[in-house]
Amino acid sequence: MKNSSGYDIIFTTDSACTNLLTWEMENYVASTGEFEAWVTNTSTALSHSSNTTIYMCYGNPSIATFQSTASSVWDSNYKAVYHLKESTNPYNDSTSNANNSTSAFANYPTQATGQIGKGQSYAAASSQGILVPQALATTTATYTVSGWIKVSGSNYSIVYDSRGSVNAGFLLYSINSSGFASHYNDLGVGAAACIATGSTDLRDGNWHYLVGTYDATTCTIYVDGSSAGTGTQANVAGQGTSSGHIGASFDPTYTTDSTDETRVSNIVRSAGWIATEYNNQSAPSSFYTMGSETAFTTISTIGGNSTLGGHQR
């Protein structure tokens, strides 16, 4: 790469590297070339059952600034996307909503190796958790909440808790006594609830991808890309009115081990979408096929700079 920050790495729809996509760079290590990015393609109708070709271009010596709008990667239905890569507060929301963390529950977690780049490690005895603004309106009837967890202890492992002091809202977590994934949504203490629970013990020290969806009638829990259980209850609450919690619940209950990539949307993502996310994030090298490196000498304009030369894959 020509730029020490990796800014010369761009993504396009064409081999001439002129039609830019949007991407967010999560991690770049100049000394090793390690690179992690989220790329969106709105110019082509994507499908979970067919392949799409995109080009990664790099080596343009005149590029000195980041060439994409990172928040544009996430469609308008995403209300919060937390990569949880930070070493200190704030823990930033990558969407244009800027629902960045406000404070810790009692103490902040510790940056650690995540499923993708960096994540957060929690110690239940230290009452660690992240407080964030509520991502959804309280009237929201449909949503998707997702994230990665790594569980080996006997505590709850909490991806996201939206419930307020009246216990109204949704919770995505693994149960302490069984290690089963669970998606819980209710109207408040003693009120009707929608509960979907898996049947696999996740306390194996490996990363697992949890997704909860609610369509105003049915709540579903997905584990590692597949539906693992459903429940039925109409018109339960979308969220409480207090802050959202990552790695801790409002009650409070605290997470052990680690979480990564917490996201909240105001629509129900499809089963195909969820399976594709899992396949992409769990084993990227088997999800995509990398083409050979090709040098090109086409004059192109990128970020206002007319340049000559570079490489693309």
N, C-alpha and C positions, 0 to 999 in steps of 0.2 A: 504494500500500500504506500501511497505517496504522502498521505497526511497522517501525522502522528495520532490524531484523534479518530481516524477512520472515516473522515468526512468525504473522502473520494470514493467510498463504496456507495453505489446507488443501485436502484432496482428499476427496470424498465420492461415494457412489453415487446421491445424490438431489439434485434441484434446490433443495430447501429447506436443503441443506448441514447435515444433521443426522447422517447415517450415515457416520461417518468411516472412511476407508481408512487404511492405514499408508504412510508415505513417509519417505524420507531426503533432506534438503536438502543437495546437494553444493555449491551456489554461489548466492549472492544478492548483487547489487550494487545498493544502494539508489539511487544516483545515476542509474542507467540503467534499472533494472527487470529487468536480466538475471537469469534464474532457471533453475536446473537441479536437477531432483529425480528420484529413483527412487521409483516408486509401485507397490504391489502390491495386487491385488484378489482376496481369498480368498472373497468372498461370491458371485462369479459364476464359472461354469465358462468359462475363457478358451480361445480357439482361435486358432491361427495363420492360419486361413482365414476368420474372420468378425470383425466389429468389436464393440467393447465401449465403452459410453459411461460416462465418469466426469466429475465436475464439479470444477473448480478454483474455490474460493471465497476471497474476500479482502475487506478493507476493514472488518473488525470492529474498532472502536477499543479494545475492552476486552481484547483478547488481547495478552499481554505475554510469554508463554512458548511454547516449542515444543510443538506439540500431538500429536506422534506418537512412537512408539518406533522409532527408526531401525533398530535391529537386527532388528525384526520384519519388515522388508521382505524379508529373505533367508530362504528356506525352510531347513529343517533339513538338507537335503542340501548346502547351501553350507557349506564348511568354512573358507573364507577369501575375502574380497572386498576388494581393495585399489584404491581410486580413484586413488591415487598423486598426490594433489593437494597434498600437504604441501610446505612450503619447507624443513623441517628434520626430523630424526628426532624422534619415531617416525612411521613410515608405518603408518597405522592400518587394522586389519581391521574392516570394518563389521558383521560377523556377531556373534552373541552369544558366539562362541568366543574373541574378543579375541586373535587371533594377530598381535599388533602386532609391528613390526620390532624386532629386538634390537640391531642395529648395522649398520655398513657393511661391505662386503667388504674394501676397503682405504680407499676414500674414498666419500663420499655423492655421488649424482648432483645435478643442478641442476633446480629447478622450471622448467617451461617450458609453453608452450601445448600442451595435449593434444588428443586426438580429442574428448573431452568435458571441458570445463573445463580444469583443469591436469593435466599429466602430468610425466614425468621425462625429462631429457636426459642422455646419458652420453658421456663421453670415454674411449675405450678406453685411451689412453696414461696416463690418471690412475687406472686400475684401479678404476673406480666400479661399485658394485653394492649391493643391499640384501639383508641377511640377515633371514629371518623364521622363526618356528617351523614345523616340518613340519605341514602341514594335515591329512594323512591318516595313519591307522595303517599300519604296515609290512605288514600282512596284507591291505590293501585290494586287491580284485581288479578293481574297476571304478571309473572316474573320468572326469571331464571337466575339462580345464584350458584356459583361454582368456585372450586379451588382445589389445590393439592394439599394433602396431609401425609405426614409420616408418623406412625403411632407404634410405640413398643411398650409403653407403660400402662398403668391401670387407671389413669385419669381420662376425662373427656378430652377429645381433640376437636376444637371448634373452628370451623372455617369462617362463619359469619353469623352473628346474632343481631337481628333488627328489633327485637322486642323491647318495649319500654317497661316502666315500673308496674304497669297493669298486666304484664305478661302477654300483650297482644302483638303479634308479628310472626316472623319466621326465623327458623334456626336450622343451620346445616352443620352436622357434627357427627362424630362417632361416639357410641355409648361406652361408658367406662366399664360396665360389668360384662359386656359381651364383645365389644370391639366392632359391633355392627354399625354401618352407616345409617343415618336417620335424617329425614327431612320433616320438620315439625312446623305447623302453622296454626295459630288459634286466635280467638277473639278476646281472650283474657282468662283470668282465673275462674275455673268452674264452667267456662263456656265451651261451645263446640270447637273441635279441633280436627285438622286433617293431618294424618301421620302416615308416612311411608318409611319402611325400615327394610334394610337389606338382611342377608342371612349369612354373610361371610365375615369371619373375624379378621379385621385389618391390622391387628397388633403384631405385625411381623417385621417391623422396622424398615419396611419398604415404602416408597411413595405410592399413594393411591389418589385417583382423580374422582372427586365427588361433585355431583351436580344435582340440584333440586329445582324442579319446575312446578308451577301451579297455573292452571288455566281457568280459574274461578270455580271449578268443581273438583278436579282431580289433582292431587299432589303426587309427584313421582320422584323417586330417588334413583340416580344413576351411579354406578360404581365402575370405574375404569372403562367408560364408554358404553356400558350396557345397562338397560333398565333392570333394577334389582328389587323393585317393590313399588306399589301404589297405594293410595288411600283416597277416600271420597268424603268431601264435606263442602257444601256450597257457601260462597260468600264469607269466607274467613278473612281475617285482617291481612293487609299487605305488609304492614310494619307498625312498630310502636312509634312514639313521638320523641324518645330520647336518642342519644347518639347510637350509631351502629358500633358493633364490637367485632374485632378480629383477634382471634386467639383467646378470647375470654367471653363469658356471657354476662348479662347484666345482673344475675342473681346474688353473688357472683360464683362462677365456676371457672377454673383456669385450665388451660391446655398444657400438656407436656409435649415434648418433641417439637415438630416443625410444621409450618404452613408456608404455602407459596401460591402466587397468582390468584388472588381473590377477585372475583368479578360479579357484578350485579347488572342485569338487564331488565327492562320493563315489558318484555315479551317472552313467550315460550319458545325457546330454541328447539329446533327439530331433533329427532333421534339421530338423523344423519349428520347434522351439524355437530352434535355432542360426540358421536363416534369419531368424526374426523378430527375434532380438537384433541381427543385423547390420543389417537394414532399419531398425530403430528407432534404432540408435546411429550409423549412417553418415549418415542424412539424416532427422532427426526431423521436419522441416517437411513432408516428403512422405509420412511414415509415418502421421501423424495429421491430422485435420481439426479446426480450431479453430472452435467455435461463436461466435456473437455474444455480447457482454457484456450481461448482464441485471441490473438492480438488483432487489433483493428487500427486503421489509419484514417477513418472517416472524420472529416471536420464536423463537429457538432457543437451546439450551444447548450450549455448546462448552467443554470443559475446566472445567465447573462454573460458567461465567459466562453468565447469561441476557442476551442482547443483542438489539438491534434494528438492522436494516439491514445492508447489505453488497452485494457483487456476486458473480456467478458466471458461468462460461463453460461 
